[in-house]
Amino acid sequence: MDFFDIGLTLALIICTIGVVWRVSRWFGKWGGEATHPPFDSPVLSWYLLVARGVWTFFLDVVLLARTGRTSRLRWLAHCLVLYGFMGLLLFHAMDETITANVFSAYEPTLDPWQFLRNLFGAMTLVGLALMTWRRVTLRKLRAMTLFQDWAAILIVAAIIVSGFLLEASKIISPAVFDRMVYEYLVPEDGSDVTALKVYWADEYGLVVSERIPTNQAVLEKGALLNEESCVDCHSDTSSAFASRPLSKAFGPLTSALNTSRADEAFWYFHLIFCFIALAAFPFGKFFHPFSTPVNMVSRLGRRDGAAVSQPAELPRGLGMDACTRCGECSLHCSVAPSFSVLGNPNILPSEKLVSLRQFQTEKSLSGHPLDAFAEGSRICTECLRCTDICPSGINLHDLWTSSRTRLSEQVLDPNDVIRQKTASHWSRFFDEADGGSAILPPVAGLADNSQSYWACVQCTTCTSVCPVVAVSEDPSRDLDLTPQQIMNLLRMGLKDQTLGARMVWSCTTCYKCQEHCPQNIRVADVLYELRNTVAARLRDTKKTNCGNGETK
Amino acid sequence: MKYAYFPGCKIPHHLPEYGASVEAVCETLGVGLVKLEFNCCGWPVRHENELASIYSAVRNFALAEEAGLPIFTPCKCCFGNLKYAASRLEEDGKLFVLVDRLLAQDGLSMPKSMKVSHLLTVLDEHVGVEFIELHAVTPLAGVKVACHYGCHALRPSNVTGFDDPLAPTVFERIMQSIGAETVDWDLRLECCGYPLRGRDNVISEALMRKKLEDAASAGADVIATACTYCQLQFDRERDALPFRDSLRKAPPSVLVSQLVGIAMGLDSSVLGMDKNLIPWHGPGF
């Protein structure tokens, strides 16, 4: 067992175990119920399903049509990396199993393979550069970019760059030349090797340190020898349009690289990066080249939230794994402005998906991260845009709605928290807690300003027009306080006593109180503000409790 | 006449028939709707954080101004919150600065004007009831309609400027222009109860029950709505009631765009009549 075998075996073992583990998670149990019966989608016969599957594969996987819907730059970058990297994987990395069997005269050093290797490598690098540029220049996307996003780009780039360096260092290397001469040339005398060396130094980019004669006769002899012994297996290195200029660019480093056998070092680097990539394949977004096509084909190209018309329900875990973290959902998210204000990344779909995975499959979400996830889930308005735009075809809508019920049972929203205890409990609680929010900007400030109620004459108009009060048989039992009582407490500066009153939380926001108030007091606006105050203060309290240092 | 179309978050998935019927009716009546990628109007998050709510709303005005169009929305809660945000910015300089900074972070600038019109206003003022009457090829003669106004467009009237808050007439005018008969009912201007969904379902249902029973006793054949949330309450949420609940027998709720569309002779499947869970078996379809 040499380095290559050991490395490949280890990487393959990790990869296989990882893939089995990852795929097994697709079928995990979900607490939520199926969100929508596919009432608008007729059940298709199996051959139509297959036809639609094939069509989806061609359109969405091969042509990347869904990626094309988001932006041309993304589509271009992704196409370059997909076709470039797949070309290298199939025809270069797996050349012994695929290329050599399909093309009988295959030699890696012959054209078109030498040229294609450079072309595929260059395509991949350009694609990766475009991806990096996009992640750096789009401010919102940059903020969402995680370690794994850069890692994926860097590992693939490292494979390609080390490959180019390997090829370039072989082009200049006399040691590699000598090995080839030993294997393929049968010299009649010592001048044959010199003549061939002269020719290769002149034409193929070989760099030799010793003095060699460079007259026309020697060159011609070298050319003849090259014709006889080399060209059947080795094309001119000028078709390696990336590696050959790179070998020239080594410049003054050339002889040092040659004497230190840099080609061997680069060979190790190249393989190590390939093994790392292979071992990392089942983890994070590295897995998306497998999970995303599977997801798209099994969704049969549907973009809406409805379940697919197929015999078995699609495993939800598959959808979570198909995320490529491209960030398109978050760039188009309807409630992204709330993220700008509240700063909770879980408001954005791509980030909420990370939490959902921890919540659903790893069961490892608790404390503040769980609260943040619940807030993100709560603020989502189910507008369907993320599901529609997702280039991976993930049924995000279904993931959100199916986790929502269980999540809201585990983490209560401010309204539920308040209703768990009495108004007098909250009155004491808020009285003892530090006032005001350190993190959130102040809300309108109506409730704290006694002038807001200066004109209140306690005429009870607000209470008598309130439809919520009207449907209650006993308002003091059902609602704790009436609107006019709340106004009275506020004008006496007793805000904490109003915060837990169910009238505040059961306000239906119809604005009749405010419209009818003869003194123009903004009753409904004040009730909104009281709910805001509680939400902000509960948010602060929770942060302080779990002591993660985010609060002042 | 062209508008930036603001359907709001709930229409695409929760009430697609409203979007479909609004677009069909507007096309028939020559109201141009341009689709921009708006964000949430900010109303749902207003219970949690006012700044998030107002920034969401103002960001939409900024997008509309970049396109040089006023906003058109069929949802009264979207309309109300957009109006509210505009009025808050006017009165609160500190808030203005905060929102301005947030907009700048997003590469947008504070809109100079914040114009938004609700579907009913557009039909009444820009299209005109005479024009609608001319195009009503199959008028809803003999259909008794109870117009449900919805709160957030009507009140607070000094903010929304929608119609007379105590005696509005715009909805009835439009219904009469398509040949329908409008009924007077006591709870015409009351809340549908949807804003309490998830916060206090008991009161939410009580408000809906009281309102629907009042419409039934006033002799209405249908309740007309012009708001996404009101329709969700009277249709989707009502359909979740037990099978034997008497409220199912109360007048079905039909969207204003569906009623106008029927009068225009548009196909009922285009108007999404089959998507209404409490169906209306009206004349002619």
Interface residues (C-beta under 8 A of the other chain):
Chain A: D304 G305 H332 C333 S334 V335 A336 P337 S338 S340 V341 L342 R378 I379 T381 E382 C383 L384 R385 D388 H397 P414 N415 L440 P441 V443 A444 P467 V468 V471 S472 R502 W505 S506 T508 T509 C510 Y511 K512 Q514 E515 R522 A524 Y528 E529 R531 N532 A535 A536
Chain B: C9 K10 P12 H13 H14 E37 F38 N39 C40 G42 P44 V45 R46 H47 E48 N49 E50 L51 A52 Y55 S56 R59 R88 D92 L98 L102 Q105 D106 C151 H152 L154 R155 P156 S157 P165 E190 C191 G193 P195 L196 G198 R199 D200 I203 S204 A206 L207 K210
